[in-house]
Amino acid sequence: MAKNQPAKHPSTSSASGSASVSVAKIIEIKASSKKSFEDAVESGIKRASKTVSDIKGAWVAEQEVRVENGKVTEFRVLMRVTFVLK
């Protein structure tokens, strides 16, 4: 699937028997933390939730660290976040 294109996910059938369809969109976000990868993920989702509603899930596509003087100083993640379009 191409980047930033909606993905269709069938949901359960309605009471009338016809299938309803929801459409989800996937966006990429980068987040960082001085504490951990987990904290970077949590802060990224928290920040995305301020402008994107109905987030359903996310997965970490990449992880990287910033190193200064032989010590890890920052944890960074690239996430793909899925939310349902209204």
C-alpha positions in Angstrom: 0.0 0.0 0.0 1.3 3.4 -0.8 2.2 5.8 1.9 -0.7 7.9 3.3 -3.4 6.2 1.4 -6.6 5.0 3.2 -6.9 1.3 3.9 -10.3 -0.4 3.8 -11.1 -2.7 6.7 -14.4 -4.5 6.6 -16.3 -4.5 9.9 -19.1 -6.7 11.1 -22.4 -6.9 9.2 -25.2 -4.5 10.3 -28.6 -5.6 11.6 -30.0 -5.4 8.0 -27.5 -7.9 6.8 -25.5 -5.6 4.7 -21.8 -5.3 5.5 -20.6 -1.9 6.7 -17.1 -0.7 5.7 -14.8 1.6 7.7 -11.9 3.3 6.1 -8.7 3.8 8.0 -5.7 6.1 7.2 -2.1 5.5 8.1 0.3 8.4 8.9 3.9 8.4 9.8 5.2 10.3 12.8 8.6 10.7 14.5 8.9 11.0 18.2 11.9 11.2 20.6 12.6 10.8 24.3 15.6 11.2 26.5 14.4 8.2 28.6 13.5 5.3 26.4 12.0 4.0 23.2 8.8 3.2 25.1 8.6 6.8 26.3 9.2 8.0 22.7 6.2 5.9 21.5 4.0 7.1 24.3 4.8 10.7 23.8 4.3 10.4 20.1 0.9 8.9 20.4 -0.1 11.4 23.1 0.9 14.3 20.8 -0.8 12.8 17.7 -4.0 12.4 19.7 -4.2 16.2 20.1 -4.9 16.6 16.4 -5.9 13.1 15.1 -9.0 11.5 16.5 -10.0 7.8 16.7 -6.4 6.4 16.7 -6.7 2.6 16.6 -3.1 1.4 16.6 0.5 2.1 15.7 3.6 0.1 14.9 7.2 1.1 15.2 8.8 1.1 11.7 12.3 2.3 12.8 14.3 3.0 16.0 17.4 5.0 16.3 19.5 6.6 19.0 21.5 9.7 19.2 25.0 9.2 20.8 27.2 11.9 22.3 30.6 11.1 23.9 29.9 7.4 23.8 26.5 7.7 25.6 23.0 7.4 24.3 21.4 10.9 24.7 18.1 10.4 22.8 15.8 7.6 21.7 13.9 8.2 18.4 11.1 6.2 16.7 9.4 6.4 13.4 5.8 5.1 13.8 3.0 4.3 11.5 -0.3 5.3 13.2 -3.7 4.1 12.1 -6.9 6.0 12.6 -10.5 5.6 11.3 -11.8 8.3 8.9 -15.2 9.7 9.8 
